[in-house]
């Protein structure tokens, strides 16, 4: 029984490690918007240059692999121009972009969970009992919150928005992929992008 219990714990750990850590919350869509977007851009206003580049590229890959055109910001404007909305807007129009996805970090939450020590007892097949003491443990979870907004270039109106909450991301690449997936499926399900044939 003890061995079976240990095997169960190992399988549970493997299963949980394969779960995505990003959730999409507070989804909003302009009810009057009826345009489908075919040529998108993504701009992540993240201070860390490496994180910004990786997240933008991962999102672009997901959309492009789905047959939806998307460009990352630094392929359109120089990073030094990120502070100038007018320069960004004109550059997007010059590239024929019809919708721009904006990402902005809005917070980082840290939660601490303390589990008290416990003595566990497991019955054996031969009538004996096995046990062990498991000392107290402290777990810290970190959740990165990012606001995602889609704007119509022609009208400068926000068409869609949602917040992604990513808990304890494995790395920045995984975080970017999970945010991209969450945003992609929401835009698709809300009829804002048309997906000809998503490549797996």
N, CA and C of each residue as an Amber inpcrd file, in Angstrom:
protein
   600
   0.8210000  -1.2010000   0.0000000   0.0000000   0.0000000   0.0000000
   0.8640000   1.2640000   0.0000000   1.9430000   1.2000000   0.7760000
   2.8120000   2.3660000   0.8280000   3.3950000   2.6770000  -0.5480000
   3.8110000   1.6090000  -1.2570000   4.3750000   1.8110000  -2.5980000
   3.3270000   2.3890000  -3.5380000   2.0920000   1.8770000  -3.4310000
   1.0190000   2.3770000  -4.2870000   0.7620000   3.8600000  -4.0020000
   0.8200000   4.2240000  -2.7280000   0.5930000   5.6120000  -2.3400000
   1.6750000   6.5170000  -2.9350000   2.9260000   6.0490000  -2.8580000
   4.0420000   6.8330000  -3.4060000   3.9050000   6.9800000  -4.9150000
   3.5270000   5.8860000  -5.5910000   3.3220000   5.9330000  -7.0430000
   2.2280000   6.9310000  -7.3980000   1.1520000   6.9540000  -6.5830000
   0.0510000   7.8800000  -6.8280000   0.5360000   9.3270000  -6.7280000
   1.3730000   9.6080000  -5.7120000   1.9040000  10.9560000  -5.5510000
   2.7660000  11.3620000  -6.7330000   3.5820000  10.4240000  -7.2190000
   4.4520000  10.7200000  -8.3560000   3.6410000  11.0030000  -9.6090000
   2.6040000  10.2070000  -9.8440000   1.7550000  10.4220000 -11.0180000
   1.0250000  11.7520000 -10.9200000   0.5830000  12.0980000  -9.7160000
  -0.1010000  13.3710000  -9.5230000   0.8310000  14.5280000  -9.8250000
   2.0840000  14.4170000  -9.3830000   3.0580000  15.4830000  -9.6320000
   3.3210000  15.6470000 -11.1190000   3.4410000  14.5190000 -11.8290000
   3.6830000  14.5660000 -13.2730000   2.5060000  15.2160000 -13.9900000
   1.2760000  14.8500000 -13.5730000   0.0790000  15.3940000 -14.2110000
  -0.0140000  16.9020000 -13.9900000   0.2140000  17.3220000 -12.7410000
   0.0940000  18.7360000 -12.4260000   1.1500000  19.5620000 -13.1230000
   2.3480000  19.0100000 -13.2980000   3.4190000  19.7590000 -13.9470000
   3.1250000  19.9980000 -15.4170000   2.2280000  19.1990000 -16.0060000
   1.8920000  19.3700000 -17.4060000   0.7500000  20.3370000 -17.6340000
   0.1340000  20.8320000 -16.5440000  -0.9890000  21.7500000 -16.6660000
  -0.4880000  23.1570000 -16.9680000  -1.2750000  23.9040000 -17.7280000
  -0.9030000  25.2790000 -18.0100000  -1.1290000  26.1270000 -16.7670000
  -0.2680000  27.1250000 -16.5990000  -0.3340000  27.9490000 -15.4020000
  -0.9610000  29.3090000 -15.6620000  -1.4440000  29.5460000 -16.8860000
  -2.0200000  30.8470000 -17.2480000  -3.5310000  30.7670000 -17.3730000
  -4.2090000  31.7120000 -16.7100000  -5.6640000  31.8250000 -16.7960000
  -6.0300000  33.1760000 -17.4000000  -7.1060000  33.1720000 -18.1860000
  -7.6160000  34.4090000 -18.7780000  -8.8480000  34.8340000 -17.9890000
  -8.8340000  36.0580000 -17.4660000  -9.9450000  36.5430000 -16.6430000
 -10.3780000  37.9230000 -17.1230000 -11.5540000  38.3330000 -16.6540000
 -12.0990000  39.6710000 -16.9430000 -12.1240000  39.9620000 -18.4440000
 -12.6330000  39.0110000 -19.2010000 -12.6900000  39.1850000 -20.6590000
 -13.8190000  40.1550000 -21.0270000 -13.4930000  41.1290000 -21.8600000
 -14.4790000  42.1070000 -22.3390000 -14.3530000  42.2480000 -23.8450000
 -15.5070000  42.4200000 -24.5030000 -15.5260000  42.6320000 -25.9530000
 -16.5160000  43.7250000 -26.2740000 -16.1590000  44.6250000 -27.1570000
 -17.0730000  45.6650000 -27.6100000 -18.2110000  44.9930000 -28.3830000
 -19.4150000  45.0830000 -27.8380000 -20.5600000  44.3960000 -28.4500000
 -20.8910000  44.9400000 -29.8290000 -20.4790000  46.1680000 -30.1100000
 -20.7970000  46.7780000 -31.4120000 -19.7360000  46.4970000 -32.4670000
 -18.6240000  45.9160000 -32.0570000 -17.5400000  45.6460000 -33.0160000
 -17.8950000  44.4560000 -33.8870000 -17.8060000  44.6420000 -35.1980000
 -18.1340000  43.5470000 -36.1160000 -17.0400000  43.2990000 -37.1450000
 -15.8710000  43.9020000 -36.9220000 -14.7700000  43.7260000 -37.8740000
 -13.9210000  42.5160000 -37.5030000 -13.4370000  41.8450000 -38.5320000
 -12.4750000  40.7570000 -38.3340000 -11.0920000  41.3010000 -38.7000000
 -10.1160000  40.9680000 -37.8600000  -8.7720000  41.5130000 -38.0390000
  -7.8690000  40.4870000 -38.7130000  -7.1710000  40.9630000 -39.7540000
  -6.3630000  40.0610000 -40.5850000  -4.8630000  40.3590000 -40.5290000
  -4.5120000  41.5490000 -40.0740000  -3.0980000  41.9590000 -40.0850000
  -2.7930000  42.6590000 -38.7580000  -2.3090000  41.8900000 -37.8060000
  -2.1390000  42.3840000 -36.4430000  -0.6870000  42.6970000 -36.1110000
  -0.5310000  43.4790000 -35.0490000   0.7870000  43.7190000 -34.4620000
   0.6520000  43.5240000 -32.9590000   1.7560000  43.1790000 -32.3050000
   1.7580000  43.0350000 -30.8530000   2.8650000  43.9020000 -30.2640000
   2.5090000  44.6580000 -29.2270000   3.4730000  45.5100000 -28.5300000
   3.3630000  45.2200000 -27.0400000   4.4460000  44.7450000 -26.4600000
   4.4810000  44.4610000 -25.0270000   5.2740000  45.5710000 -24.3350000
   4.5930000  46.3490000 -23.5100000   5.2570000  47.4220000 -22.7740000
   5.8380000  46.8470000 -21.4800000   6.9250000  46.1000000 -21.6580000
   7.6120000  45.4400000 -20.5480000   9.0260000  46.0000000 -20.4760000
   9.4480000  46.4000000 -19.2850000  10.7430000  47.0640000 -19.1340000
  11.9310000  46.1770000 -19.4850000  11.8190000  44.8970000 -19.1620000
  12.9250000  43.9770000 -19.4340000  12.9820000  43.6690000 -20.9290000
  14.0830000  44.0540000 -21.5720000  14.1950000  43.9000000 -23.0270000
  14.0720000  42.4490000 -23.4650000  14.7390000  41.5470000 -22.7510000
  14.7030000  40.1360000 -23.1310000  13.2990000  39.5620000 -22.9750000
  12.6460000  39.8610000 -21.8640000  11.2910000  39.3550000 -21.6290000
  10.3300000  39.8850000 -22.6830000  10.4560000  41.1690000 -23.0190000
   9.5770000  41.7650000 -24.0260000   9.7510000  41.0810000 -25.3800000
  11.0070000  40.8930000 -25.7830000  11.2810000  40.2810000 -27.0790000
  10.7650000  38.8450000 -27.1490000  11.0120000  38.0830000 -26.0820000
  10.5910000  36.6800000 -26.0720000   9.0740000  36.5640000 -26.1020000
   8.3880000  37.3300000 -25.2660000   6.9240000  37.2450000 -25.2010000
   6.2910000  37.6700000 -26.5220000   6.7760000  38.7700000 -27.0960000
   6.2400000  39.2090000 -28.3830000   6.4370000  38.1310000 -29.4520000
   7.6370000  37.5550000 -29.4960000   7.9300000  36.5490000 -30.5240000
   7.0760000  35.2980000 -30.3420000   6.8910000  34.8490000 -29.1130000
   6.0710000  33.6610000 -28.8590000   4.6260000  33.8920000 -29.2980000
   4.1050000  35.0830000 -29.0340000   2.7350000  35.3980000 -29.4440000
   2.6360000  35.4500000 -30.9610000   3.6030000  36.0890000 -31.5870000
   3.6180000  36.1500000 -33.0600000   3.6460000  34.7430000 -33.6430000
   4.4610000  33.8610000 -33.0910000   4.5600000  32.4900000 -33.6100000
   3.2110000  31.7750000 -33.5570000   2.5000000  31.9390000 -32.4620000
   1.2100000  31.2640000 -32.3050000   0.2090000  31.7560000 -33.3450000
   0.1370000  33.0660000 -33.5500000  -0.8060000  33.6130000 -34.5320000
  -0.3900000  33.2480000 -35.9510000   0.8940000  33.3810000 -36.2530000
   1.3660000  33.0730000 -37.6050000   1.1610000  31.5920000 -37.9420000
   1.4010000  30.7070000 -36.9890000   1.1880000  29.2750000 -37.2170000
  -0.2820000  28.9330000 -37.4030000  -1.1420000  29.8870000 -37.0760000
  -2.5800000  29.6910000 -37.2410000  -3.0930000  30.3080000 -38.5320000
  -2.2010000  30.9360000 -39.2880000  -2.6190000  31.5730000 -40.5320000
  -3.0900000  32.9950000 -40.3460000  -2.8490000  33.5720000 -39.1470000
  -3.2400000  34.9570000 -38.8770000  -1.9770000  35.8140000 -38.8920000
  -1.9500000  36.8330000 -39.7360000  -0.7710000  37.6790000 -39.8460000
  -0.5540000  38.4930000 -38.5750000   0.6750000  38.5060000 -38.0930000
   1.0240000  39.3260000 -36.9390000   2.5010000  39.6820000 -36.9870000
   2.8100000  40.9100000 -36.5970000   4.1930000  41.3700000 -36.5220000
   4.4730000  41.8310000 -35.0980000   5.7230000  41.6620000 -34.6560000
   6.0830000  42.1860000 -33.3420000   6.5440000  43.6250000 -33.4950000
   6.5080000  44.3460000 -32.3880000   6.6950000  45.7870000 -32.4160000
   8.0220000  46.2120000 -33.0140000   9.1270000  45.5690000 -32.5840000
  10.4340000  46.0610000 -33.0280000  10.7170000  45.7690000 -34.4980000
   9.7860000  45.0610000 -35.1620000   9.9050000  44.8930000 -36.6110000
   9.2110000  46.0390000 -37.3420000   8.5380000  46.8970000 -36.5690000
   7.7780000  47.9980000 -37.1570000   8.3560000  49.3440000 -36.7470000
   8.6440000  49.4980000 -35.4650000   9.2060000  50.7470000 -34.9610000
  10.4330000  50.4360000 -34.1030000  11.3160000  51.4030000 -34.0160000
  12.4870000  51.2380000 -33.1530000  12.0430000  51.3270000 -31.7000000
  12.7000000  50.5510000 -30.8430000  12.3030000  50.5090000 -29.4460000
  12.3630000  51.8700000 -28.7740000  13.2170000  52.7460000 -29.2480000
  13.3180000  54.0880000 -28.6640000  12.0650000  54.9160000 -28.9440000
  11.2600000  54.4830000 -29.9270000  10.0350000  55.2110000 -30.2780000
   8.8100000  54.7080000 -29.5260000   8.9990000  53.7300000 -28.6260000
   7.8620000  53.1920000 -27.8770000   7.1710000  54.2670000 -27.0400000
   7.9110000  55.3220000 -26.6900000   7.3400000  56.3750000 -25.8500000
   6.5180000  57.3670000 -26.6520000   6.5010000  57.2290000 -27.9530000
   5.7790000  58.1760000 -28.8100000   4.5860000  57.4920000 -29.4790000
   3.3790000  57.6670000 -28.9350000   2.1880000  57.0410000 -29.5270000
   1.9730000  57.4410000 -30.9790000   2.2860000  58.7060000 -31.3040000
   2.0590000  59.1770000 -32.6750000   2.9540000  58.4380000 -33.6710000
   4.2250000  58.2320000 -33.2780000   5.1520000  57.5190000 -34.1530000
   4.7080000  56.0770000 -34.3340000   4.2910000  55.4450000 -33.2440000
   3.8370000  54.0550000 -33.3060000   2.6160000  53.9310000 -34.2050000
   1.6460000  54.8130000 -34.0030000   0.4030000  54.7510000 -34.7830000
   0.6750000  54.9100000 -36.2800000   1.5260000  55.8680000 -36.6430000
   1.8200000  56.0890000 -38.0580000   2.5600000  54.9050000 -38.6590000
   3.4910000  54.3300000 -37.8950000   4.2400000  53.1750000 -38.3860000
   3.3280000  51.9770000 -38.6060000   2.3590000  51.7750000 -37.7080000
   1.4120000  50.6700000 -37.8490000   0.5570000  50.8530000 -39.0970000
   0.1000000  52.0780000 -39.3290000  -0.7240000  52.3610000 -40.5120000
   0.0880000  52.1530000 -41.7940000   1.3610000  52.5530000 -41.7610000
   2.2110000  52.3990000 -42.9450000   2.4080000  50.9250000 -43.3020000
   2.3490000  50.0560000 -42.3040000   2.5150000  48.6150000 -42.5270000
   1.1890000  47.9220000 -42.8440000   0.1140000  48.6690000 -42.8830000
  -1.1850000  48.0760000 -43.1890000  -1.7840000  47.2920000 -42.0310000
  -1.3460000  47.5890000 -40.8200000  -1.8660000  46.9040000 -39.6380000
  -3.2850000  47.3890000 -39.3610000  -4.2190000  46.4490000 -39.1270000
  -5.5910000  46.8790000 -38.8230000  -5.9520000  46.7330000 -37.3410000
  -5.1580000  45.9910000 -36.5900000  -5.4170000  45.8570000 -35.1600000
  -4.1100000  45.6480000 -34.4110000  -4.0010000  46.2420000 -33.2350000
  -2.7720000  46.1020000 -32.4540000  -3.1070000  45.5510000 -31.0740000
  -2.3510000  44.5310000 -30.6700000  -2.5060000  43.9110000 -29.3640000
  -1.4760000  44.5210000 -28.4240000  -1.9520000  45.1290000 -27.3420000
  -1.0910000  45.7890000 -26.3660000  -1.0490000  44.9630000 -25.0830000
   0.1600000  44.7330000 -24.5690000   0.3400000  44.0200000 -23.3030000
   0.9930000  44.9540000 -22.2990000   0.4090000  45.0260000 -21.0930000
   0.9650000  45.8450000 -20.0200000   0.9360000  45.0760000 -18.7090000
   2.0700000  44.9350000 -18.0290000   2.0670000  44.3170000 -16.6990000
   1.2690000  45.1790000 -15.7270000   0.4240000  44.5410000 -14.9100000
  -0.3860000  45.2940000 -13.9540000  -0.1280000  44.8790000 -12.5080000
   0.6920000  43.8540000 -12.2940000   0.9890000  43.4910000 -10.9230000
   1.6130000  42.1180000 -10.7950000   2.2290000  41.9020000  -9.6480000
   2.7960000  40.5980000  -9.2950000   2.3310000  40.2620000  -7.8800000
   1.6620000  39.1370000  -7.7310000   1.1790000  38.6970000  -6.4210000
   2.0220000  37.5480000  -5.9110000   2.3530000  37.6000000  -4.6280000
   3.0760000  36.4980000  -3.9810000   2.2130000  35.9610000  -2.8460000
   1.9510000  34.6570000  -2.8650000   1.1660000  33.9990000  -1.8320000
   2.0270000  32.9520000  -1.1430000   1.9810000  32.9600000   0.1740000
   2.7470000  32.0040000   0.9660000   1.7980000  31.0450000   1.6660000
   2.0310000  29.7450000   1.4780000   1.2210000  28.7060000   2.1150000
   2.1170000  27.8910000   3.0400000   1.6820000  27.7400000   4.2890000
   2.4440000  26.9710000   5.2720000   1.6680000  25.7150000   5.6280000
   2.2780000  24.5560000   5.3980000   1.6720000  23.2780000   5.7640000
   2.3350000  22.7590000   7.0310000   1.5160000  22.4710000   8.0490000
   2.0720000  21.9760000   9.3110000   2.5650000  20.5460000   9.1460000
   3.4630000  20.1340000  10.0160000   3.9890000  18.7720000   9.9590000
   2.9040000  17.7500000  10.2450000   3.0440000  16.5650000   9.6840000
   2.0310000  15.5200000   9.8630000   2.7130000  14.1520000   9.9260000
   2.1480000  13.2760000  10.7490000   2.6190000  11.8900000  10.8080000
   1.5910000  11.0360000  10.0740000   1.9950000  10.4490000   8.9580000
   1.0750000   9.6590000   8.1410000   1.3050000   8.1690000   8.3850000
   0.1890000   7.4200000   8.4460000   0.2390000   5.9760000   8.6730000
  -0.4280000   5.2700000   7.5040000   0.2500000   4.2180000   6.9690000
  -0.2780000   3.4700000   5.8380000  -0.3830000   1.9910000   6.2170000
  -1.5480000   1.3840000   6.0210000  -1.6790000  -0.0440000   6.3480000
  -0.9690000  -0.9120000   5.3140000  -0.3320000  -1.9850000   5.7810000
   0.3300000  -2.9230000   4.8770000  -0.5260000  -4.1540000   4.6340000
  -0.1920000  -4.9110000   3.6090000  -0.9880000  -6.0820000   3.2630000
  -0.8890000  -7.1700000   4.3310000   0.1700000  -7.1430000   5.1190000
   0.3890000  -8.2060000   6.0950000  -0.1070000  -7.8440000   7.4910000
  -0.8890000  -6.7940000   7.5800000  -1.4480000  -6.4260000   8.8740000
  -0.6160000  -5.4120000   9.6270000   0.5950000  -5.1520000   9.1640000
   1.4330000  -4.1540000   9.8230000   1.1270000  -2.7610000   9.2630000
   1.5160000  -1.7610000  10.0250000   1.3060000  -0.3880000   9.5910000
   2.6680000   0.2910000   9.4090000   2.7160000   1.0960000   8.3720000
   3.9340000   1.8360000   8.0900000   3.6250000   3.3240000   8.2240000
   4.5980000   4.0780000   8.6350000   4.3520000   5.5050000   8.7990000
   5.6120000   6.3200000   8.6690000   5.4110000   7.5950000   8.6690000
   6.5470000   8.4950000   8.5700000   6.1300000   9.9000000   8.9420000
   7.0730000  10.6820000   9.3910000   6.7790000  12.0670000   9.7650000
   7.1990000  12.9880000   8.6300000   6.2790000  13.8460000   8.2320000
   6.5470000  14.8050000   7.1690000   6.6150000  16.1960000   7.8100000
   7.7740000  16.8330000   7.8090000   7.9580000  18.1050000   8.5100000
   7.1700000  19.2390000   7.8570000   7.0180000  20.3300000   8.5830000
   6.3120000  21.4950000   8.0160000   6.9990000  21.9850000   6.7400000
   6.2180000  22.5430000   5.8360000   6.7610000  23.0490000   4.5780000
   6.1310000  24.3940000   4.2440000   6.8880000  25.2040000   3.5480000
   6.4190000  26.5270000   3.1450000   6.5080000  26.6280000   1.6270000
   5.3980000  27.0040000   1.0090000   5.3490000  27.1360000  -0.4400000
   5.0190000  28.5880000  -0.7920000   5.7550000  29.1300000  -1.7460000
   5.4850000  30.4830000  -2.2320000   5.0920000  30.4130000  -3.7050000
   3.9460000  30.9870000  -4.0420000   3.5160000  31.0390000  -5.4360000
   3.5300000  32.4950000  -5.8980000   4.0270000  32.6890000  -7.1080000
   4.1140000  34.0310000  -7.6820000   3.2450000  34.0930000  -8.9330000
   2.3470000  35.0690000  -8.9740000   1.4370000  35.2270000 -10.1110000
   1.7240000  36.5400000 -10.8190000   2.0320000  36.4390000 -12.1130000
   2.2990000  37.6130000 -12.9380000   1.0100000  37.9860000 -13.6800000
   0.5720000  39.2370000 -13.4940000  -0.6750000  39.7040000 -14.0980000
  -0.3790000  40.6730000 -15.2400000  -0.9520000  40.3690000 -16.4060000
  -0.7360000  41.2080000 -17.5820000  -2.0840000  41.5740000 -18.1960000
  -2.2820000  42.8550000 -18.4640000  -3.4810000  43.3240000 -19.1380000
  -3.2380000  43.2740000 -20.6440000  -4.1580000  42.6510000 -21.3740000
  -4.0500000  42.4940000 -22.8230000  -5.2140000  43.2300000 -23.4750000
  -4.9170000  44.0880000 -24.4410000  -5.9720000  44.8940000 -25.0820000
  -5.7700000  44.9220000 -26.5920000  -6.8610000  44.7600000 -27.3150000
  -6.8250000  44.8470000 -28.7770000  -7.4700000  46.1560000 -29.2090000
  -6.7340000  46.9510000 -30.0030000  -7.2300000  48.2410000 -30.4850000
  -7.4010000  48.2140000 -32.0030000  -8.4550000  48.8750000 -32.4420000
  -8.6920000  49.0580000 -33.8700000  -7.8690000  50.2540000 -34.3280000
  -7.0330000  50.0660000 -35.3410000  -6.1430000  51.1280000 -35.7930000
  -6.9170000  52.2760000 -36.4330000  -7.9460000  51.9540000 -37.2070000
  -8.6860000  52.9950000 -37.9360000  -9.4320000  53.9370000 -36.9900000
 -10.0080000  53.3880000 -35.9290000 -10.8330000  54.1960000 -35.0180000
 -10.1390000  54.5220000 -33.7000000  -9.0130000  53.8530000 -33.4170000
  -8.2890000  54.0170000 -32.1540000  -9.1290000  53.5840000 -30.9450000
 -10.0960000  52.6990000 -31.1850000 -10.9600000  52.2130000 -30.1090000
 -10.4920000  50.8520000 -29.6020000 -10.6650000  50.6340000 -28.2980000
 -10.3860000  49.3150000 -27.7510000 -11.5470000  48.3960000 -28.1060000
 -11.2290000  47.2380000 -28.6680000 -12.2390000  46.2980000 -29.1430000
 -12.4030000  45.1140000 -28.1930000 -11.3140000  44.7390000 -27.5410000
 -11.3180000  43.5490000 -26.6770000 -10.2650000  43.7290000 -25.5960000
 -10.5250000  43.1670000 -24.4180000  -9.5100000  43.2040000 -23.3720000
  -9.6810000  42.0020000 -22.4540000  -8.6100000  41.6160000 -21.8120000
  -8.6280000  40.5160000 -20.8510000  -7.3320000  40.5620000 -20.0520000
  -7.3680000  39.9760000 -18.8840000  -6.1590000  39.8900000 -18.0610000
  -5.6840000  38.4530000 -18.0100000  -4.3850000  38.2610000 -18.1810000
  -3.8080000  36.9250000 -18.0150000  -3.0830000  36.8720000 -16.6760000
  -3.3520000  35.8060000 -15.9290000  -2.6770000  35.5560000 -14.6610000
  -1.8370000  34.2920000 -14.8200000  -0.5360000  34.4340000 -14.7520000
   0.3700000  33.2990000 -14.9170000   1.0350000  32.9890000 -13.5840000
   0.7790000  31.7930000 -13.0630000   1.3000000  31.4100000 -11.7560000
   2.5370000  30.5430000 -11.9010000   3.6170000  30.9600000 -11.2540000
   4.8790000  30.2300000 -11.2280000   5.2800000  29.7040000 -12.6110000
   5.4770000  30.6000000 -13.5800000   5.8400000  30.1290000 -14.9270000
   7.1680000  29.3810000 -14.9130000   7.2360000  28.3720000 -15.7530000
   8.4540000  27.5590000 -15.8550000   9.6270000  28.4100000 -16.3250000
   9.3630000  29.2610000 -17.3250000  10.3560000  30.2120000 -17.8320000
   9.6140000  31.2270000 -18.6830000  10.3390000  32.2350000 -19.1610000
   9.6850000  33.3090000 -19.9100000   9.1380000  32.7990000 -21.2400000
   9.7900000  31.7900000 -21.8370000   9.2960000  31.2320000 -23.0980000
   7.9250000  30.5710000 -22.9050000   7.8130000  29.7720000 -21.8420000
   6.5410000  29.1000000 -21.5610000   5.4560000  30.1110000 -21.2500000
   5.8090000  31.1260000 -20.4930000   4.8470000  32.1710000 -20.1490000
   4.3270000  32.8610000 -21.4100000   5.2380000  33.1940000 -22.3280000
   4.8290000  33.8280000 -23.5780000   3.9010000  32.9520000 -24.3980000
   4.2240000  31.6700000 -24.4690000   3.3830000  30.7370000 -25.2310000
   1.9900000  30.6220000 -24.6180000   1.9260000  30.5480000 -23.2980000
   0.6270000  30.3900000 -22.6410000  -0.2270000  31.6500000 -22.7760000
   0.4010000  32.8130000 -22.6730000  -0.3420000  34.0570000 -22.8840000
  -0.8360000  34.1260000 -24.3240000   0.0530000  33.7890000 -25.2660000
  -0.3410000  33.7970000 -26.6730000  -1.5030000  32.8690000 -26.9590000
  -1.4610000  31.6680000 -26.4050000  -2.5570000  30.7130000 -26.6040000
  -3.8660000  31.2480000 -26.0430000  -3.8120000  31.7720000 -24.8220000
  -5.0220000  32.2640000 -24.1710000  -5.6460000  33.4070000 -24.9630000
  -4.8080000  34.3430000 -25.4090000  -5.3040000  35.4830000 -26.1770000
  -5.8220000  35.0340000 -27.5380000  -5.0760000  34.1520000 -28.1940000
  -5.4670000  33.6600000 -29.5120000  -6.8640000  33.0330000 -29.4890000
  -7.0820000  32.1160000 -28.5640000  -8.3690000  31.4120000 -28.5250000
  -9.5170000  32.3440000 -28.1640000  -9.2510000  33.3260000 -27.3000000
 -10.3180000  34.2580000 -26.9410000 -10.7050000  35.1400000 -28.1280000
  -9.7130000  35.6440000 -28.8590000 -10.0070000  36.4550000 -30.0370000
 -10.7320000  35.6340000 -31.0990000 -10.3140000  34.3960000 -31.2620000
 -10.9830000  33.5150000 -32.2210000 -12.4290000  33.2600000 -31.8090000
 -12.6230000  32.9140000 -30.5490000 -13.9650000  32.5880000 -30.0730000
 -14.8920000  33.7940000 -30.0730000 -14.3100000  34.9880000 -30.0010000
 -15.1180000  36.2070000 -30.0450000 -15.3150000  36.7280000 -31.4660000
 -14.8570000  35.9620000 -32.4560000 -15.0750000  36.3140000 -33.8460000
 -14.2630000  37.5010000 -34.3330000 -13.1520000  37.8030000 -33.6590000
 -12.3410000  38.9570000 -34.0500000 -11.2080000  38.5860000 -34.9990000
 -10.8920000  37.3150000 -35.0940000  -9.9190000  36.8350000 -36.0740000
 -10.4930000  35.5850000 -36.7400000 -10.1280000  35.3900000 -37.9690000
 -10.5560000  34.2050000 -38.7090000  -9.3480000  33.2990000 -38.8890000
  -9.5020000  32.0610000 -38.4570000  -8.3950000  31.1110000 -38.5120000
  -8.6500000  30.1140000 -39.6250000  -7.8950000  30.1880000 -40.7080000
  -8.1220000  29.2540000 -41.8360000  -7.8410000  27.8080000 -41.4620000
  -6.6830000  27.5860000 -40.8510000  -6.3070000  26.2050000 -40.5070000
  -5.1260000  26.2550000 -39.5760000  -5.3820000  26.0580000 -38.2840000
  -4.2820000  26.1520000 -37.3190000  -3.3510000  24.9550000 -37.4510000
  -2.0520000  25.2360000 -37.5630000  -1.0430000  24.1860000 -37.6550000
  -0.6500000  23.7510000 -36.2640000  -0.5880000  22.4410000 -36.0450000
  -0.1980000  21.9170000 -34.7280000   1.2790000  21.5560000 -34.7400000
